[in-house]
Amino acid sequence: MNPTLGVGLAVGAGYLYQIDEGSYPSISGIGALYTDTDSKAFAVAQSANFKGNDWKIVGGVGAYDLNLEFYGVGSGAGDDDRFLPVNQQGWFAGV
């Protein structure tokens, strides 16, 4: 168990396929996360190759809402179960 993020479940799936003959395989993927601190995140990604590898499209996007428990540096605060609640929200994208 990670006390900062809590206990949860992360799942992911991908699909590998070939768009046209002579091109490298392409892949589409999706992933999600949920924890007992009500933290959640998801992402989708794509890498596509076509036209005999003359064209390639790569990118992804996702969002997160994380409820963290910051215990500080060292073991003192963690041993006393003292923490600072931190919430981080945002999104990300890349190509």
LOVEXKOL-754732 format. One line per field, with one value per residue (C-alpha): residue in three letters; x, y, z. Coordinates in Angstrom, 1 decimal, m for minus. Layout:
BEGIN
res: c(ALA  ...);
east: c(X  ...);
north: c(Y  ...);
up: c(Z  ...);
This chain:
BEGIN
res: c(MET  ASN  PRO  THR  LEU  GLY  VAL  GLY  LEU  ALA  VAL  GLY  ALA  GLY  TYR  LEU  TYR  GLN  ILE  ASP  GLU  GLY  SER  TYR  PRO  SER  ILE  SER  GLY  ILE  GLY  ALA  LEU  TYR  THR  ASP  THR  ASP  SER  LYS  ALA  PHE  ALA  VAL  ALA  GLN  SER  ALA  ASN  PHE  LYS  GLY  ASN  ASP  TRP  LYS  ILE  VAL  GLY  GLY  VAL  GLY  ALA  TYR  ASP  LEU  ASN  LEU  GLU  PHE  TYR  GLY  VAL  GLY  SER  GLY  ALA  GLY  ASP  ASP  ASP  ARG  PHE  LEU  PRO  VAL  ASN  GLN  GLN  GLY  TRP  PHE  ALA  GLY  VAL);
east: c(0.0  1.2  m0.1  0.3  m2.1  m4.0  m5.0  m6.7  m6.9  m5.3  m6.4  m5.2  m5.9  m4.3  m5.2  m2.4  m3.3  m2.0  m3.6  m2.1  0.3  3.9  3.4  4.6  1.9  m0.2  m1.5  m4.4  m4.5  m6.5  m5.9  m7.6  m6.9  m9.0  m8.0  m9.7  m8.8  m11.2  m8.2  m8.9  m7.1  m7.5  m5.5  m5.9  m3.0  m2.5  0.4  m0.6  1.6  0.3  1.1  4.1  5.4  5.5  3.0  3.0  0.7  1.5  m0.3  m2.1  m4.3  m5.5  m6.8  m6.3  m7.8  m5.5  m6.2  m2.8  m1.7  1.7  3.5  6.5  10.2  11.3  9.2  8.1  4.9  4.0  4.5  2.0  m0.4  m0.1  m0.4  m1.2  m4.0  m3.1  m5.4  m3.9  m6.0  m5.1  m4.8  m2.0  m1.4  1.5  2.3);
north: c(0.0  3.5  5.9  8.9  7.7  5.0  1.6  1.3  m0.3  0.6  m1.0  m0.7  m2.1  m1.9  m3.0  m3.8  m3.8  m3.1  m0.3  m1.3  m3.9  m2.7  m0.5  m1.1  m2.2  0.6  0.6  2.2  2.2  3.3  3.3  4.3  4.5  4.8  4.7  4.6  8.3  9.1  9.8  9.1  9.4  8.2  8.4  7.4  7.1  6.3  5.4  4.9  4.0  4.0  4.6  2.2  4.0  7.4  8.7  8.3  9.8  9.6  11.3  10.9  12.8  12.3  13.9  13.4  14.3  13.1  13.4  12.8  12.6  14.3  12.8  15.1  14.1  11.3  8.8  11.0  12.4  9.0  7.2  9.6  9.4  13.2  14.4  17.4  16.8  17.8  17.8  18.0  18.3  18.7  17.3  16.4  15.9  15.0  14.4);
up: c(0.0  m0.8  1.9  m0.3  m3.0  m1.2  m2.5  m5.9  m9.3  m12.6  m15.8  m19.4  m22.8  m26.1  m29.6  m32.1  m35.8  m39.3  m41.3  m44.7  m46.0  m45.9  m42.9  m39.3  m36.8  m35.2  m31.7  m29.8  m26.0  m23.1  m19.3  m16.1  m12.4  m9.3  m5.6  m2.2  m1.7  m4.6  m6.9  m10.6  m13.9  m17.5  m20.7  m24.4  m26.8  m30.5  m32.7  m36.4  m39.3  m42.9  m46.6  m46.4  m43.3  m45.1  m42.6  m38.8  m36.3  m32.6  m29.7  m26.4  m24.0  m20.4  m17.3  m13.5  m10.2  m7.4  m3.7  m2.0  1.6  2.0  5.1  4.9  5.0  7.2  9.2  12.2  10.7  9.1  12.4  14.0  11.0  10.4  6.9  4.7  2.2  m1.3  m4.4  m7.9  m11.0  m14.6  m18.0  m20.3  m24.0  m26.2  m29.8);
